[in-house]
Amino acid sequence: MQQSDELGEQVSGPVLVVANTSQVVMTDPHRVAELDQSGAELHIEKEPVGNRIIAEGGLQQTGENDQASNGIDTAVEGLLADIFVNQTNFVDPTMQHGEEQDQLHDVTEGHEMFSNETSSGSDSGSSSGSELDTELGKCFYPSFEALENSRPPEVGMKFPTLEDAERFYGTHALLTGFAVRRGSNYRRKKFHLLCNRSGKLKPTKDLQRKRKNNVLGSQCQAKVIVKLHQEQWEITGVKHEHNHLLCPRRSLTRFFLDHKYLSSEEKSFLRVLQQSRVNPRKAMKIFRRMRSNFGNTPLSKEKDMHNLQCVEQWRKENSDVETALKRFKELELRNIGFFYTMQTDEDNIVRSLFWTDERSRVDYEVFGDFVLFDTTYSTNRHNMPFTPIIGMNNHGRILVFGCALLQDQKAETFKWMFQTFLHVMGWKMPRAIIMDQDEGMKKAIAEVMPQVRHRFCKFNVMRKAHEIVGTFMAARGNMNAELHGLVDNSLTEKEFEEGWAVLIDRYNTSENEYLRFMWETRKSWVPVYFREDFYPFVESARHGEEANLLFKDNVLPRDRIEKFIEQYERMQENIVKTEEEDTLLSATEPAYFSMQPIEKNAADIYTSQIFLRVQKELYYSTALNVHELQGGSVYRLEKVSNYENPEFDRNSFEVLVEAGTHAFKCQCAKFTRDGILCCHIFRVFTQLGVNEIPTQYIVPRWTRKFKEEQLKEYEGKCLKEAENKRRYAMLLSKMADIGKGICADGAKSSCFMLELDKIQKKLAMTTAKKSRK
């Protein structure tokens, strides 16, 4: 994290201090931030009260330090499952995207400031050292039962104690995406429980601090009023409406200061380490290791019982994996070419799975030049990202080369998947890869396939931008539409970069960190930077979504792994059926919309589905007029009629023609992107009387004969490999027989070895002569 370096410079020798209270805390001159060797940052925020320092909240880990860490970067729809993971196996939270890091930091930091502001002044008229105040100020994490039974507060609800009322509202806040602080009270008989953004933050006086604190002060009016009535605390007023965005992910609310938890047993253990002269760095490592192994639970009988329930739940999950493995073995017997493998941890527990079949391997051999990896769909039952590995056949239809269920979205896990996939596919590298906006995947691809061109999926990037800064842009009028138009319609890098600068200046958004992040990563996702690369039809069709829909329509998020395997089989059957239908359709005469010879020529060349795409471009070409700008070399195409779903929302394009070579190049670069000519070049063909598609503009993979020719070549390759294996087996057997007969005689063995050396030299000379010829 970026904070780590800055804070690391400020920290000067943090020490463990035992205050007059029962807590053990970390102190330093400014803000405590202890960095371990791997870059993890441990925070304990402090608040001065008199001559003491009281720790607010517990210990928070960030970074990817422990193997037991699962991260929080995967989307979690079932919060109870997320909480369950927290209580059984401590999670090292890792922010993979800059905006989530900043937003989470600001929310927790802002909440800390509110806590500091209100802890002394909110309970006016009461003694500051009251036991009641101390109890209310404790950080807590709700129980599993409290989370299950949580519901919005209503007027008339009654609670035995004020603490019970605050815990009830705090649990609701955790599930909803905000935190609670205590507001004003009236003679200890009427308390206001407020949203943590109810006040107005004061600007920090620390000149070295780079972050702005005033972004969180929104004077939110959401609150609950509880009043003491007949020895019970009754809710007398509720206001649910917030005037700000809630936490972007519900699973992140556990990092609010009020939602942290540090048990008394953990505090006592830290005190023992300090008394044993264990330095702070080692103490934090020991503490983190214990939490990773034993979970974030105190050592009480109640928690021990809960741990037993957790173990039983993990057994059920592991039995799910065992059932999936049995299914794989059945498929292996039924389908000779079926292949599966797994990644296990040090305890031999299955963490990740990968599977494919013989047909997928053949398809990859033929159509493996373009691959799409999509991890936007996950099984929330085990929080395992599901990753179909997708390609495209000669009809422009999706293919599934294989599937993986991964333990997490870390670079090492993706690296295992890529290496496994390439090993199964004979180490054939794709030409181009499109993937999610995932830095872990990007890092893994750069390590395993450094020479392969890869990019983020534009649709996923824009969708995530809408989730994070959608409200921010909506408050600025037409900014969102202009951003989409700029990304989709830019024809040159210069046009995009100048347009971005104008957009940012017009709406005065230069300080928005996520928009800055999008700009810094523009060369990884903006289409204009990939105009010369083969990414077929990804701008006009969302093939990854098509594949995912096959799963989303038939598999529920909480289904077992076996269900995904069943759907994989159905999907492969549908792919085969659709391909057979397309092949039969390619053998029939298509319907023509014109009398142009070039349309008939295209029908003879391309498969049925690709011809429909080419035919659409030919049809669109009739909506254009041609203007010759330079004699026979530059033409301008002007749109005179509108048509449905144009790739670019603009009316003018230029086509360059090289005299004598019949080379045509359009600004839209459709040919290099999709492998078929655009309507603009087709219109110039009509102007120049070109009646057939030039050979250099026919991409073989879209033609009718391509797959048949590739399969014959692949079959010959397989036969050659089989023949080589047969010869190898014969030679090995012959040599083994000879060796067996002479190994006991030293003279014979030496004579045989000399003859082998002569044969080896003779073979080398023969090879050299052939190479010179």
RASULRA-V336554 format. One record per residue. N is the residue number from 1. PHI is phi in radians with two decimals (* if undefined). OMEGA is omega in whole degrees, -180 to 180 (* if undefined). BURIAL is I if it has 9 or more other ideal C-beta (glycine too) atoms within 8 Angstrom, else O. Layout:
N,PHI,OMEGA,BURIAL ; N,PHI,OMEGA,BURIAL
This chain:
1,*,-177,I ; 2,-1.16,-178,O ; 3,-1.12,-170,I ; 4,-1.01,-177,I ; 5,-1.17,-179,O ; 6,-1.13,-178,I ; 7,-1.21,-180,I ; 8,-1.05,180,I ; 9,-1.28,-175,O ; 10,-1.47,-175,I ; 11,-1.29,179,I ; 12,-2.35,173,O ; 13,1.18,175,O ; 14,-1.15,-179,I ; 15,-2.27,175,O ; 16,-1.49,-179,I ; 17,-2.18,173,I ; 18,-1.70,-180,O ; 19,-1.36,178,I ; 20,-1.23,176,O ; 21,-1.55,-179,O ; 22,-1.58,-176,O ; 23,-1.71,174,O ; 24,-1.92,-174,I ; 25,-2.28,175,I ; 26,-1.82,179,I ; 27,-2.25,170,I ; 28,-2.81,-174,I ; 29,-1.06,-176,O ; 30,-2.07,-179,O ; 31,-2.23,-175,I ; 32,-1.29,175,I ; 33,-2.65,-177,I ; 34,-1.76,-178,I ; 35,-1.82,173,I ; 36,-1.56,-174,I ; 37,-1.11,-178,O ; 38,-1.53,177,O ; 39,1.71,180,I ; 40,-1.26,-178,I ; 41,-2.12,-178,I ; 42,-1.95,-175,I ; 43,-2.01,163,I ; 44,-2.35,-179,I ; 45,-1.39,-175,I ; 46,-2.18,178,I ; 47,-2.32,180,I ; 48,-1.28,173,O ; 49,-2.33,-175,O ; 50,1.14,179,O ; 51,-1.77,-177,O ; 52,-1.92,173,I ; 53,-2.18,-177,I ; 54,-1.86,-179,I ; 55,-1.29,175,I ; 56,-1.65,178,I ; 57,1.51,-175,I ; 58,-2.03,180,I ; 59,-1.57,179,I ; 60,-2.16,179,I ; 61,-1.84,171,I ; 62,-2.39,-179,I ; 63,2.02,-178,I ; 64,-1.99,-171,O ; 65,-1.77,-170,I ; 66,-1.85,177,O ; 67,-1.17,179,O ; 68,-1.32,-178,O ; 69,-1.24,178,I ; 70,-1.90,-179,I ; 71,1.37,175,I ; 72,-2.15,-175,I ; 73,-1.41,176,O ; 74,-1.42,-179,I ; 75,-1.20,-178,O ; 76,-2.13,179,I ; 77,-1.41,-179,O ; 78,-1.57,-176,I ; 79,-1.15,-180,I ; 80,-1.08,176,I ; 81,-1.14,178,I ; 82,-1.14,178,I ; 83,-1.12,180,I ; 84,-1.05,178,I ; 85,-1.08,180,I ; 86,-1.03,-173,I ; 87,-1.41,-178,I ; 88,-1.88,-176,I ; 89,-2.61,-173,I ; 90,-1.00,-173,I ; 91,-1.87,173,I ; 92,-1.45,-176,I ; 93,-1.22,179,I ; 94,-2.26,178,I ; 95,-1.50,-180,I ; 96,-1.59,-178,I ; 97,-2.20,-172,I ; 98,-1.03,-176,I ; 99,-1.18,180,I ; 100,-1.16,178,I ; 101,-1.06,-176,I ; 102,-1.16,-177,I ; 103,-1.14,180,I ; 104,-1.13,179,I ; 105,-1.08,-178,I ; 106,-1.14,-178,I ; 107,-1.14,-179,I ; 108,-1.19,-179,I ; 109,-1.19,178,I ; 110,-1.11,178,I ; 111,-1.14,177,I ; 112,-1.08,-180,I ; 113,-1.13,178,I ; 114,-1.10,180,I ; 115,-1.06,-179,I ; 116,-1.16,-178,I ; 117,-1.21,-170,O ; 118,-1.69,-174,I ; 119,-1.11,-179,I ; 120,-1.75,-173,O ; 121,-1.89,-174,O ; 122,-1.30,-178,I ; 123,-1.68,-178,I ; 124,-1.07,179,O ; 125,1.54,-180,O ; 126,-2.15,178,I ; 127,-1.29,-176,O ; 128,-1.22,-178,O ; 129,-1.70,-177,O ; 130,-1.09,177,I ; 131,-1.12,179,O ; 132,-1.10,179,O ; 133,-1.07,-180,I ; 134,-1.08,180,I ; 135,-1.10,-179,O ; 136,-1.14,-177,I ; 137,-1.42,-178,O ; 138,-1.18,172,O ; 139,-1.39,-178,I ; 140,-2.50,171,I ; 141,-2.26,-173,I ; 142,-1.13,178,I ; 143,-1.28,179,O ; 144,-1.06,-180,I ; 145,-1.16,180,O ; 146,-1.09,178,I ; 147,-1.17,-180,I ; 148,-1.16,-174,O ; 149,-1.68,-178,O ; 150,-1.14,174,I ; 151,-2.67,-178,O ; 152,-1.07,179,O ; 153,-1.18,179,I ; 154,-2.33,177,O ; 155,-1.10,180,O ; 156,1.84,178,O ; 157,-1.14,-178,I ; 158,-2.17,-178,O ; 159,-2.40,-179,I ; 160,-1.09,-177,O ; 161,-2.30,177,O ; 162,-1.16,179,I ; 163,-1.09,178,O ; 164,-1.09,179,I ; 165,-1.15,-180,I ; 166,-1.17,178,I ; 167,-1.13,179,I ; 168,-1.06,-179,I ; 169,-1.23,178,I ; 170,-1.13,177,I ; 171,-1.13,176,I ; 172,-1.06,180,I ; 173,-1.13,179,I ; 174,-1.03,-179,I ; 175,-1.29,-176,I ; 176,-1.56,177,I ; 177,2.06,174,I ; 178,-2.58,179,I ; 179,-2.17,-173,I ; 180,-2.05,171,I ; 181,-2.29,177,I ; 182,-1.41,176,I ; 183,-1.80,-178,I ; 184,-1.24,175,O ; 185,-2.41,-179,I ; 186,-2.09,177,O ; 187,0.91,176,O ; 188,1.07,179,O ; 189,-2.06,-179,O ; 190,-2.63,-177,I ; 191,-2.06,172,I ; 192,-1.84,174,I ; 193,-1.78,-168,I ; 194,-1.95,169,I ; 195,-1.14,-176,I ; 196,-1.17,177,I ; 197,-1.92,-177,I ; 198,-1.38,-177,I ; 199,-1.69,178,I ; 200,-2.11,-177,O ; 201,-1.23,175,I ; 202,-1.64,179,O ; 203,-1.04,-180,O ; 204,-1.24,178,O ; 205,-1.65,-180,O ; 206,-1.36,-177,O ; 207,-1.23,180,O ; 208,-1.42,-177,O ; 209,-1.37,-177,O ; 210,-1.63,-178,O ; 211,-1.35,177,O ; 212,-1.63,180,O ; 213,-1.64,-173,I ; 214,-1.34,-180,O ; 215,-1.29,-176,O ; 216,-1.70,-178,I ; 217,-1.30,-177,I ; 218,-2.15,-179,O ; 219,0.91,180,I ; 220,-1.11,-177,I ; 221,-1.70,-180,I ; 222,-1.12,-177,I ; 223,-2.92,173,I ; 224,-2.31,178,I ; 225,-1.87,178,I ; 226,-2.05,-175,I ; 227,-2.30,178,I ; 228,-1.32,-179,I ; 229,-2.50,-180,O ; 230,0.95,175,O ; 231,1.11,174,O ; 232,-2.31,180,I ; 233,-1.68,-174,I ; 234,-1.97,176,I ; 235,-1.34,-178,I ; 236,-1.90,180,O ; 237,-2.76,-180,O ; 238,-2.42,172,I ; 239,-2.37,-173,O ; 240,-1.60,-169,O ; 241,-1.23,175,O ; 242,-1.85,178,I ; 243,-1.80,-179,O ; 244,-2.61,176,O ; 245,-1.23,175,O ; 246,-1.44,-179,O ; 247,-0.96,-174,I ; 248,-1.07,176,I ; 249,-2.31,-178,I ; 250,-1.09,-179,I ; 251,-1.19,-180,I ; 252,-1.44,-176,I ; 253,-1.15,179,I ; 254,-1.20,178,I ; 255,-1.63,171,I ; 256,-1.08,-176,I ; 257,-1.00,-178,I ; 258,-1.25,-176,I ; 259,-1.82,174,I ; 260,-1.38,-180,I ; 261,-2.52,174,I ; 262,-2.35,-174,I ; 263,-1.30,179,O ; 264,-1.12,178,O ; 265,-1.10,179,I ; 266,-1.18,177,I ; 267,-1.11,-180,I ; 268,-1.12,-180,O ; 269,-1.14,177,I ; 270,-1.09,178,I ; 271,-1.14,179,I ; 272,-1.10,179,O ; 273,-1.07,-180,I ; 274,-1.17,180,I ; 275,-1.19,179,O ; 276,-1.53,178,O ; 277,1.09,173,O ; 278,-1.43,-176,O ; 279,-1.18,-174,O ; 280,-0.97,-178,I ; 281,-1.06,179,O ; 282,-1.17,179,I ; 283,-1.07,180,I ; 284,-1.17,178,I ; 285,-1.13,178,I ; 286,-1.09,-179,I ; 287,-1.08,180,I ; 288,-1.13,179,I ; 289,-1.09,179,I ; 290,-1.10,180,I ; 291,-1.14,179,I ; 292,-1.14,-175,I ; 293,-1.50,-173,O ; 294,-1.91,179,O ; 295,1.53,-177,I ; 296,-1.55,-177,O ; 297,-2.37,176,I ; 298,-1.17,-179,O ; 299,-1.55,178,O ; 300,-2.10,180,O ; 301,-1.08,-180,O ; 302,-1.08,-179,O ; 303,-1.26,176,I ; 304,-1.04,177,I ; 305,-1.08,179,O ; 306,-1.14,178,I ; 307,-1.09,177,I ; 308,-1.08,177,O ; 309,-1.12,179,O ; 310,-1.14,178,I ; 311,-1.06,180,O ; 312,-1.11,179,O ; 313,-1.10,179,I ; 314,-1.13,176,I ; 315,-1.07,178,O ; 316,-1.10,179,O ; 317,-1.12,-180,I ; 318,-1.17,176,I ; 319,-1.14,175,O ; 320,-1.09,178,I ; 321,-1.13,179,I ; 322,-1.08,177,O ; 323,-1.09,178,I ; 324,-1.10,179,I ; 325,-1.14,176,I ; 326,-1.10,178,O ; 327,-1.11,177,I ; 328,-1.06,-180,I ; 329,-1.13,176,O ; 330,-1.12,178,O ; 331,-1.13,180,I ; 332,-1.13,178,I ; 333,-1.30,-177,O ; 334,-1.39,-178,O ; 335,-2.14,-172,I ; 336,-1.02,-177,O ; 337,-1.52,-179,O ; 338,-1.23,-177,I ; 339,-2.39,173,I ; 340,-2.55,176,I ; 341,-2.61,-176,I ; 342,-2.51,174,I ; 343,-1.92,-178,I ; 344,-2.05,177,O ; 345,-1.66,-177,O ; 346,-1.15,177,O ; 347,-1.65,179,O ; 348,1.10,176,O ; 349,-1.65,-178,O ; 350,-1.20,-180,I ; 351,-1.96,-178,O ; 352,-2.40,-179,I ; 353,-2.29,173,I ; 354,-2.43,177,I ; 355,-2.58,177,I ; 356,-2.75,179,I ; 357,-2.44,-175,I ; 358,-1.13,-180,I ; 359,-1.08,179,I ; 360,-1.12,179,I ; 361,-1.15,177,I ; 362,-1.15,179,I ; 363,-1.06,179,I ; 364,-1.18,177,I ; 365,-1.04,-177,I ; 366,-1.55,-172,I ; 367,-2.08,-175,I ; 368,-1.47,-180,I ; 369,-1.33,-179,O ; 370,-2.31,-176,I ; 371,-2.34,177,I ; 372,-2.16,176,I ; 373,-1.92,-177,I ; 374,-2.29,180,I ; 375,-2.03,-177,I ; 376,-1.34,179,O ; 377,-2.05,-177,I ; 378,-2.43,176,I ; 379,-1.54,-178,I ; 380,-1.24,178,I ; 381,-1.05,179,I ; 382,-2.09,-178,O ; 383,1.00,180,I ; 384,-1.79,177,I ; 385,-1.07,177,I ; 386,-1.65,-174,I ; 387,-2.20,170,I ; 388,-1.33,178,I ; 389,-1.75,-163,I ; 390,-1.98,173,I ; 391,-2.28,-178,I ; 392,-2.56,-179,I ; 393,-1.52,-176,I ; 394,-1.35,173,I ; 395,-1.74,-177,I ; 396,1.37,178,I ; 397,-1.61,-179,I ; 398,-1.28,172,I ; 399,-2.17,175,I ; 400,-2.00,-179,I ; 401,-1.42,-179,I ; 402,3.02,179,I ; 403,-2.41,178,I ; 404,-2.45,168,I ; 405,-2.02,-170,I ; 406,-1.89,-179,I ; 407,-1.29,180,O ; 408,-2.85,-179,I ; 409,-2.01,177,I ; 410,-1.54,-177,I ; 411,-1.05,-178,I ; 412,-1.14,179,O ; 413,-1.18,177,I ; 414,-1.10,178,I ; 415,-1.06,176,I ; 416,-1.06,-179,I ; 417,-1.10,-179,I ; 418,-1.12,180,I ; 419,-1.13,177,I ; 420,-1.10,-179,I ; 421,-1.06,-179,I ; 422,-1.16,178,I ; 423,-1.06,-180,O ; 424,-1.14,-177,I ; 425,-1.57,176,I ; 426,1.25,178,O ; 427,1.08,173,O ; 428,-1.35,-177,I ; 429,-1.60,172,O ; 430,-1.28,176,I ; 431,-1.51,-175,O ; 432,-2.52,180,I ; 433,-2.27,171,I ; 434,-2.12,-171,I ; 435,-2.55,176,I ; 436,-1.27,175,I ; 437,-1.36,-175,I ; 438,-2.33,-177,I ; 439,-1.18,178,O ; 440,-1.10,179,I ; 441,-1.16,179,I ; 442,-1.06,179,I ; 443,-1.13,-179,I ; 444,-1.15,179,I ; 445,-1.11,180,I ; 446,-1.09,179,O ; 447,-1.45,-174,O ; 448,-1.48,-178,I ; 449,-2.26,-173,I ; 450,-1.12,-177,O ; 451,-1.53,-175,O ; 452,-1.58,177,I ; 453,-1.30,-179,O ; 454,-2.41,-178,I ; 455,-2.62,174,I ; 456,-1.43,176,I ; 457,-1.27,-178,I ; 458,-1.05,-177,I ; 459,-1.11,179,O ; 460,-1.18,179,I ; 461,-1.11,-178,I ; 462,-1.21,177,I ; 463,-1.15,179,O ; 464,-1.18,177,I ; 465,-1.08,178,I ; 466,-1.12,180,I ; 467,-1.16,-172,O ; 468,-1.56,-176,I ; 469,-2.10,-180,I ; 470,-1.06,179,I ; 471,-1.15,178,O ; 472,-1.04,-179,I ; 473,-1.30,180,I ; 474,-1.07,179,O ; 475,-1.26,-179,O ; 476,-1.99,172,I ; 477,1.27,-170,O ; 478,-1.62,-174,O ; 479,-1.10,-178,I ; 480,-1.07,179,I ; 481,-1.12,179,O ; 482,-1.17,178,I ; 483,-1.11,178,I ; 484,-1.07,179,I ; 485,-1.08,179,I ; 486,-1.14,-179,I ; 487,-1.16,-173,I ; 488,-1.40,-169,I ; 489,-1.89,179,I ; 490,-1.23,-179,I ; 491,-1.77,178,I ; 492,-2.36,179,O ; 493,-1.10,179,O ; 494,-1.10,180,O ; 495,-1.09,179,I ; 496,-1.14,-175,I ; 497,-1.16,177,O ; 498,-1.19,178,O ; 499,-1.13,178,I ; 500,-1.10,-180,I ; 501,-1.07,179,O ; 502,-1.13,-179,O ; 503,-1.10,-179,I ; 504,-1.11,-180,I ; 505,-1.23,-178,O ; 506,-1.08,-176,O ; 507,-1.76,175,I ; 508,0.93,-176,O ; 509,-2.07,-177,I ; 510,-1.14,-179,O ; 511,-1.54,-179,O ; 512,-1.26,-173,I ; 513,-1.24,-178,I ; 514,-1.27,175,I ; 515,-1.10,176,I ; 516,-1.14,177,I ; 517,-1.11,177,I ; 518,-1.07,179,I ; 519,-1.17,-178,I ; 520,-1.14,-180,O ; 521,-1.78,-173,I ; 522,-1.02,-177,I ; 523,-1.29,177,O ; 524,-1.76,-175,O ; 525,-2.57,-178,I ; 526,-1.26,-174,I ; 527,-0.99,-175,I ; 528,-1.11,179,I ; 529,-1.42,-180,I ; 530,-2.20,-177,I ; 531,-1.10,-176,I ; 532,-1.68,-178,O ; 533,-1.90,-177,I ; 534,-1.46,173,I ; 535,-2.21,-167,I ; 536,-1.10,169,I ; 537,1.09,-179,I ; 538,-1.27,179,I ; 539,-1.43,-178,I ; 540,-1.78,-180,O ; 541,-2.57,-177,O ; 542,-1.75,-174,O ; 543,-1.19,176,I ; 544,-1.10,178,I ; 545,-1.14,179,O ; 546,-1.05,180,I ; 547,-1.16,-180,I ; 548,-1.12,180,I ; 549,-1.08,178,O ; 550,-1.05,178,I ; 551,-1.48,-176,I ; 552,-1.12,-179,O ; 553,-1.32,-173,O ; 554,-2.20,-179,O ; 555,-2.23,178,I ; 556,-1.44,-177,O ; 557,-1.00,-177,I ; 558,-1.74,-180,O ; 559,-1.21,178,I ; 560,-1.34,-180,O ; 561,-1.05,-179,I ; 562,-1.00,-179,I ; 563,-1.14,178,I ; 564,-1.15,179,I ; 565,-1.14,178,I ; 566,-1.05,-180,O ; 567,-1.18,175,I ; 568,-1.05,178,I ; 569,-1.09,179,I ; 570,-1.10,-179,I ; 571,-1.13,178,I ; 572,-1.12,176,I ; 573,-1.10,179,O ; 574,-1.16,178,I ; 575,-1.10,179,I ; 576,-1.11,-180,I ; 577,-1.09,-180,O ; 578,-1.12,180,I ; 579,-1.14,178,I ; 580,-1.10,179,O ; 581,-1.13,179,O ; 582,-1.14,179,I ; 583,-1.13,177,O ; 584,-1.13,179,O ; 585,-1.15,179,O ; 586,-1.16,-179,I ; 587,-1.46,-180,O ; 588,-1.79,179,O ; 589,-1.33,-179,O ; 590,-1.38,175,I ; 591,-1.51,-179,O ; 592,-1.87,179,I ; 593,-1.77,-177,O ; 594,-2.43,177,O ; 595,-1.86,-177,O ; 596,-1.30,180,I ; 597,-1.06,-176,O ; 598,-1.18,177,I ; 599,-1.20,177,I ; 600,-1.14,178,I ; 601,-1.07,179,I ; 602,-1.12,179,I ; 603,-1.12,179,I ; 604,-1.32,-175,O ; 605,-1.58,-166,I ; 606,-1.65,171,I ; 607,-1.17,-172,I ; 608,-1.01,-176,I ; 609,-1.26,177,I ; 610,-1.21,177,I ; 611,-1.06,179,I ; 612,-1.08,177,I ; 613,-1.19,178,I ; 614,-1.15,180,I ; 615,-1.07,178,I ; 616,-1.12,177,O ; 617,-1.15,177,I ; 618,-1.09,179,I ; 619,-1.16,179,I ; 620,-1.11,-179,I ; 621,-1.10,179,I ; 622,-1.28,179,I ; 623,-1.62,-175,I ; 624,-2.08,170,I ; 625,-1.89,-177,O ; 626,-1.97,175,I ; 627,-2.23,180,O ; 628,-1.44,-179,O ; 629,-1.54,177,O ; 630,-2.27,-172,O ; 631,-0.85,174,O ; 632,1.24,-177,O ; 633,-2.19,-179,O ; 634,-2.31,179,I ; 635,-2.21,175,I ; 636,-1.89,179,I ; 637,-1.83,180,I ; 638,-1.96,179,I ; 639,-1.39,180,I ; 640,-1.92,177,O ; 641,-2.42,179,O ; 642,-1.46,175,O ; 643,-2.42,-172,O ; 644,-1.30,172,O ; 645,0.88,175,O ; 646,-1.17,-180,O ; 647,-1.19,-180,O ; 648,-2.21,-180,I ; 649,-1.54,177,O ; 650,-2.65,-170,O ; 651,-1.85,-174,O ; 652,-2.35,177,O ; 653,-2.44,177,I ; 654,-2.09,177,I ; 655,-2.09,178,I ; 656,-1.74,-179,I ; 657,-2.21,176,I ; 658,-1.63,-177,O ; 659,-1.10,176,O ; 660,1.53,-178,O ; 661,-1.77,-176,O ; 662,0.96,177,O ; 663,-1.67,-178,O ; 664,-2.09,179,I ; 665,-2.45,-179,O ; 666,-1.83,178,I ; 667,-1.06,-176,I ; 668,-1.27,176,I ; 669,0.99,-179,I ; 670,-1.13,-177,I ; 671,-1.10,-179,I ; 672,-1.22,-179,O ; 673,-1.39,-171,I ; 674,-1.90,180,I ; 675,1.48,173,I ; 676,-2.31,-178,I ; 677,-1.32,-178,I ; 678,-1.60,180,I ; 679,-1.10,-178,I ; 680,-1.20,178,I ; 681,-1.20,178,I ; 682,-1.07,179,I ; 683,-1.20,176,I ; 684,-1.18,175,I ; 685,-0.97,179,I ; 686,-1.07,-180,I ; 687,-1.11,-176,O ; 688,-1.65,178,O ; 689,1.33,177,O ; 690,-1.45,-173,I ; 691,-1.81,178,O ; 692,-2.34,179,O ; 693,-1.27,179,I ; 694,-1.00,-175,O ; 695,-1.00,-177,O ; 696,-1.20,179,O ; 697,-1.88,174,I ; 698,-1.94,179,I ; 699,-1.44,-173,O ; 700,-0.96,-174,O ; 701,-1.13,179,I ; 702,-1.66,-175,I ; 703,-1.53,-177,I ; 704,-1.13,-171,O ; 705,-1.54,-171,O ; 706,-1.06,-175,I ; 707,-1.11,180,I ; 708,-1.06,180,O ; 709,-1.15,180,O ; 710,-1.17,179,I ; 711,-1.17,177,I ; 712,-1.12,178,O ; 713,-1.13,180,O ; 714,-1.16,179,I ; 715,-1.11,177,O ; 716,-1.09,177,O ; 717,-1.11,179,O ; 718,-1.13,179,O ; 719,-1.12,179,O ; 720,-1.13,178,O ; 721,-1.12,178,O ; 722,-1.13,178,O ; 723,-1.14,178,O ; 724,-1.09,178,O ; 725,-1.13,180,O ; 726,-1.14,179,O ; 727,-1.08,-180,O ; 728,-1.05,180,O ; 729,-1.10,180,O ; 730,-1.13,-180,O ; 731,-1.10,-180,O ; 732,-1.10,180,O ; 733,-1.14,180,O ; 734,-1.10,-179,O ; 735,-1.14,178,O ; 736,-1.12,180,O ; 737,-1.14,180,O ; 738,-1.12,-179,I ; 739,-1.07,179,O ; 740,-1.09,-176,O ; 741,-1.38,-173,O ; 742,-2.00,-174,I ; 743,-1.11,-179,O ; 744,-1.44,-179,O ; 745,-1.95,-177,O ; 746,-1.14,-178,O ; 747,-1.13,179,O ; 748,-1.12,-180,O ; 749,-1.10,179,I ; 750,-1.15,179,O ; 751,-1.09,-180,O ; 752,-1.15,180,I ; 753,-1.15,177,O ; 754,-1.11,179,O ; 755,-1.13,178,O ; 756,-1.12,178,O ; 757,-1.11,178,O ; 758,-1.11,179,O ; 759,-1.11,-180,O ; 760,-1.10,179,O ; 761,-1.15,180,O ; 762,-1.11,178,O ; 763,-1.13,179,O ; 764,-1.13,179,O ; 765,-1.14,178,O ; 766,-1.11,178,O ; 767,-1.12,180,O ; 768,-1.13,179,O ; 769,-1.11,179,O ; 770,-1.11,-179,O ; 771,-1.17,179,O ; 772,-1.21,178,O ; 773,-1.22,*,O
